[in-house]
Every structure is written in structure tokens, then in C-alpha cells.
């Protein structure tokens, strides 16, 4: 239930602000936690690009790890 709400909230934010940093991360994490890895992968890829562009290496490392663990 919490994952669903987090996912819905993140989607609403992204409808208005396509490159929202936090919403992108939260939606990717929620989709992956729900077993929807195919949907999460492009968001992790986007998150990695955004994190590297803002020099947020901690988040870039997290996104990279998720991409390597996702088929």
C-alpha cells in the first residue's frame, strides 16, 4: 500500500516536472520493490544521468548498482 502511494505520488510529480530528481528516484525504487524491474530500468538510467550531471556520486552509485542488478 505504501509503495503504491509512493508510486502514484511520484508519477503525479513527474507529470508536471519530468526531471524531478526525487520523484524519479522514488518511482524507480517503488517499481523495483514491486517487482516491476522492466519499468524501473529506464528510470534508473535517467537517474544515473541526472546524478552524474549534478555530481551526486552517492546517488549515481545507487543507480548504477540497481542497473547492474536488474536484467
C-alpha positions in Angstrom: 0.0 0.0 0.0 2.8 2.5 0.9 4.7 1.5 -2.3 1.6 2.2 -4.4 1.0 5.6 -2.8 4.7 6.5 -3.3 4.5 5.4 -6.9 1.3 7.4 -7.5 2.7 10.5 -5.9 5.9 10.2 -7.9 4.0 9.8 -11.1 1.9 12.9 -10.4 5.0 15.0 -9.7 6.7 13.7 -12.9 3.6 14.6 -14.9 4.3 18.3 -14.0 8.1 18.2 -13.7 9.6 15.5 -15.9 13.1 15.8 -14.5 12.2 15.9 -10.8 15.2 14.4 -9.1 13.5 12.9 -6.0 10.4 11.7 -7.8 12.4 9.9 -10.4 14.4 8.1 -7.7 11.4 7.3 -5.6 9.4 5.9 -8.6 12.3 3.8 -9.8 12.7 2.4 -6.3 9.0 1.8 -5.8 8.7 0.0 -9.2 11.7 -2.2 -8.4 10.4 -3.0 -5.0 7.1 -4.1 -6.6 8.9 -6.4 -8.9 8.4 -4.2 -12.0 12.1 -4.1 -13.0 11.4 -3.5 -16.7 9.6 -0.3 -15.8 12.2 0.7 -13.3 15.2 0.3 -15.5 14.7 3.4 -17.7 14.1 5.5 -14.6 17.4 4.2 -13.1 19.1 5.1 -16.3 17.6 8.6 -16.2 18.5 8.8 -12.5 22.1 7.9 -13.2 22.4 10.6 -15.9 20.9 13.2 -13.6 23.0 12.2 -10.6 26.2 12.3 -12.7 25.3 15.7 -14.2 24.8 17.1 -10.7 27.9 15.4 -9.4 25.9 13.4 -6.8 28.1 10.4 -6.8 26.3 8.7 -3.9 23.0 8.6 -5.9 24.9 7.7 -9.1 26.4 4.7 -7.3 23.0 3.6 -6.1 21.5 3.9 -9.6 24.5 2.1 -11.1 24.1 -0.7 -8.6 20.4 -1.1 -9.4 21.1 -1.2 -13.1 23.7 -3.9 -12.6 21.3 -6.0 -10.5 18.5 -5.6 -13.0 18.4 -7.9 -16.0 
